[in-house]
Amino acid sequence: MTAENSQNSRAIVVGAGFGGLLAAGALSPHFGEVLIIERDTLPAEPGGRTSIPQRHHLHIMLARGIANVHKIYPQYGDELLAQGAFTGDVGACATAAAPGGMHRLPVAIGIQDFYASRDAIEWAIRQCASRLPNVRIIDNTVVTGLATTEDRSTVTGVTTAGETFLADLVVDSSGRAAHGPGWLEHIGYERPHETKVPVGVTYGTRRYKRDPVRHGSIYRISVAPTEDGHRGGVMIAQEDGTWIVTLSGFGNHRPELDEKKFHEFAKSFVASDIADAITDAEAVDDGHRFKIPAIVWRDYKGTKLPRNYLPLGDTICSLNPIYAQGMTVASEEAVILANCLGSGRDDLTARFLTDADKFIGRVWNSTAPLDRKALDTTATPKKGARDVIMTAFGRAMASDPKVVEAFLRVNGLLDSPAKLTRPTILARVAWANRPWRRS
Ligand SMILES: Cc1cc2nc3c(=O)[nH]c(=O)nc-3n(C[C@H](O)[C@H](O)[C@H](O)COP(=O)(O)OP(=O)(O)OC[C@H]3O[C@@H](n4cnc5c(N)ncnc54)[C@H](O)[C@@H]3O)c2cc1C
């Protein structure tokens, strides 16, 4: 690609959501223009919009996601802080009760976390994207399909109700709604095969005033799922001085929004941290619910695709949000896209999907056993080896900062799970679980 070609070239991004805005940052150095087309009217101030119903629920970005976003938009953290987001060390500013109700040691591990609403996160990234001189956002415009060459081998842009926008590359980041399969079918391609696993998760979320004196620099309180994996919850500080409290349950374990029932649900967890924190707190809304019937992974890698079409984000894979991985996966894909573009545009989609699939597989496989266990609705699900190991780690994290650090790095997707099975870590876990100590 010559510099001149690059100057004249255009990439279109469908959707100004989390993945789309990051994709724009990855595309910007490689195209003359990056056009983001968004169906919603985007607010002129930080605030919500209709097509992101998940905005009413707690959003946590894992450490790897935060690092990825900064790779694309180095000023992201500053943008968030300018809106009043809280920040602190991921190990020191959060309390966490593990299975069995044991509490992790509060220790600083040198990784900065941010605590803010989904609206603030998106606004911060949108500010970063909008500052790039060759990125333009057209809102209030619904993409209806893909434009192609006559032989349909190559995507040449997107169609909307009134216009066709031409492009040299179309990145489809239209989110969970996943319009891509229908668009592809319409131009004569097969839909990607879908792996769909029912999870039947219900989210219930309410917001409460946060008492800064009582909670000081604790910005996150989490209680790991109950032994059977059915119920759990997390609360984080928001930029407007509230706590957002999301309780979740599998199957029939559905958090009610009624204030009293919501509190009762939190009391049924392995530790009372969340229930205690909201006991006397003033509620500031009536709450919201969200149902996640299934997780879905679309095999775009194994599907014949037209040239110059590239899916990214939830449209490839939408995960169970209780593990807070969706934004991190989308951010990883944006970084992969940036890396692939560094080697030119030949076979871009194939190279991108090869690397993206590897990462998605790692994430998908790390949580699938937890979903399977939680879906077991028998009264007393069997305790597997994983439960015993998790409990042993939980006990070690209550006393050993090195185990806390190793665990948080793996949990934040910075390190591979193999790091937890290093002899030095296993020896520490064994020591924390020595029989005379446990009795
Ligand atoms: C209840 C809930 C809680 C979650 N909590 C977390 C969490 O704690 N941590 C985490 O990492 N992830 C979480 N996630 C997942 C996270 O929200 C997604 O992974 C992330 O938003 C994916 O980004 P995306 O760009 O693929 O989709 P989105 O951010 O949903 O953006 C898609 C965009 O495409 C636009 N669009 C759709 N169709 C069209 C069209 N035809 N034309 C033009 N524009 C279109 C939409 O309006 C939207 O702006 C949660 C998800 C849910 C449902």
The ligand as an ORCA input file, in Angstrom:
! r2SCAN-3c Opt
* xyz 0 1
  C     -25.586     -6.759     31.604
  C     -24.182     -6.717     31.045
  C     -23.116     -6.417     31.876
  C     -21.824     -6.398     31.375
  N     -20.774     -6.174     32.229
  C     -19.514     -6.197     31.758
  C     -18.402     -5.991     32.627
  O     -18.532     -5.786     33.834
  N     -17.156     -6.024     32.085
  C     -16.943     -6.277     30.747
  O     -15.791     -6.301     30.321
  N     -17.977     -6.455     29.905
  C     -19.242     -6.433     30.375
  N     -20.286     -6.631     29.509
  C     -20.000     -6.860     28.070
  C     -19.715     -5.540     27.340
  O     -20.778     -4.650     27.513
  C     -19.487     -5.879     25.860
  O     -18.575     -6.933     25.754
  C     -18.954     -4.687     25.051
  O     -19.824     -3.604     25.099
  C     -18.759     -5.150     23.604
  O     -18.542     -4.064     22.750
  P     -19.133     -4.062     21.269
  O     -18.568     -2.872     20.614
  O     -18.960     -5.379     20.639
  O     -20.716     -3.869     21.483
  P     -21.474     -2.618     22.092
  O     -20.620     -1.900     23.047
  O     -22.784     -3.163     22.566
  O     -21.723     -1.643     20.852
  C     -22.453     -2.001     19.704
  C     -22.848     -0.713     19.008
  O     -23.340     -0.987     17.694
  C     -24.444     -0.146     17.450
  N     -25.231     -0.773     16.377
  C     -25.867     -1.973     16.435
  N     -26.470     -2.221     15.276
  C     -26.210     -1.164     14.447
  C     -26.566     -0.853     13.102
  N     -27.298     -1.687     12.365
  N     -26.123      0.316     12.586
  C     -25.371      1.185     13.317
  N     -25.011      0.924     14.608
  C     -25.416     -0.232     15.153
  C     -25.162     -0.076     18.782
  O     -26.046      1.010     18.863
  C     -23.965      0.047     19.726
  O     -23.584      1.383     19.894
  C     -21.602     -6.669     29.995
  C     -22.660     -6.971     29.153
  C     -23.941     -7.006     29.667
  C     -25.074     -7.363     28.736
*
